[in-house]
Amino acid sequence: MTFTRRWLLSALLASAATPVLAEAPLTSPRPPRRGFLEPPPEAGDLVARAALGGAAAYVVADARSGTVLEAANAALRLPPASTAKTVTALYGLETLGPDFRFTTRLLATGPITNGILQGDLILSGSGDPTLSTDALGEMAARLRARGITGITGRYLADASALPAVPLIDPEQPDHVGYNPALSGLNLNFNRVHFEWKQAAKGWSVTMDARAERFVPPVSMARMKVVTRDLPIYTYAGDQGSDSWTVASGALGAAGSRWLPVRHPEAYTAEVFQTLARAQGIELPAAQVVRVRPEGAALVEWQSDPLREILRDMLKFSTNITAEAVGLAASGAPSLAQSAAAMSAWANRRFGLSTAFHDHSGLGGGSLVSAADMVTALLAAEREGLGLRPLLKRTEIGGGKGTKKGARRIAVAAKTGTLNFVSGLVGIATAQDGRDLVFAIYCADRDRRSALPMEARERPPGGSAWLGRARALQRALIERWAALPA
């Protein structure tokens, strides 16, 4: 059977197992499932107790038959937040392939004579979102092993593989590290490490590109401590550099945080220049190019296979990885066009009605329904598209009303969180071994849109709201696992 949105919505209207679409009884007529001492709470009661405001939408279906067990507001489109990464993962797996690897190269435009490259050296990226300072250090060591100590030409940074994206979502605060720029050359998830220590007069400040083996200083990103209380950070960028200020009133005796990089190609090029110098290779200042030059490969660095990259992306919810994979898969010249291409693919491939504005779900403009997400997940399960092994695994259950020793519920899922938006999608395995595909979305969009920029990193009431939303998600899954087949 091919699962489509139209099929699922028809099933929602026809199924007798969807009481929340009509007049739901106040108490369940079904007997309690084995392992439970009392019938599970009604879904509507669980939603009411959560007191989230806004809207809640969910669908749960049997993975084998596609039978819809329960649903509410199934076709209501809400922001998916990071659950969008599940669709991005499917897009990347099908378009690029699970064994695809990003490759970063050092290219030469001339011969090597007495250790000197007679021509240009090109650091050429493919958009690898996982490239690290340690990887660049290894590339510098391999270049030195080729006997190179200098060049006669230019040092070029080729960032043409992906379009230049200054940030993922303009509605985020400037300083949050999960909203960096992207280009064909990315490094350390396009974040720079800012550290401060109080000195005899003022603060000692460092900006570096640290990894496990190397901690090179960075000059293209600068920080100045300013005597004020607010705003905590300000940002100004020019051609190839990032200038930050931080309020002295926000600094304690010592601390650190990662800040986003807005010129990743300049950042990557500078860090490689520093690491090459440590190997005895002198390079001039880099020139960034947006058209890929030709050259002979001297050194190549490959990423892990895409399936491993996607597993980490889904586990740690790295936004830059989602955007880089989506851009590489679409080949589009902008992030907006790339997101539109993924939407068109998903809608055509699975019969959905999605509208993605990015590949990570960071922006609040993307819209997905619970019915759409369950349709895609059902198809992924039925066709063996390789998503389920990549999802983060956990267990829930064992709460009040459960028999002592009852088996906990295994869940493979992806969370999604924005301010006053929470989603959870995935597959839960019930006590009898049935696999249940589900999508749950909660969003108070009015409360979200009312937040001023300065409150968006830690909004008042946001943590408590998120806690209630996650408790609701767990309670719904426990309820569904207890429903009879």
PyMOL commands that set and color helices and strands:
alter all, ss='L'
color gray80, all
select helices_A, chain A and resi 5-14+19-21+43-50+81-95+133-145+188-190+248-250+264-278+306-316+319-330+335-350+370-383+388-390+445-449+453-455+462-482
alter helices_A, ss='H'
color red, helices_A
select strands_A, chain A and resi 55-62+68-72+77-78+103-108+112-113+116-117+121-124+150-151+155-158+191-198+203-208+221-226+233-238+241-247+254-260+286-289+296-302+368-369+392-396+409-418+421-429+435-443
alter strands_A, ss='S'
color yellow, strands_A
deselect
rebuild
show_as cartoon
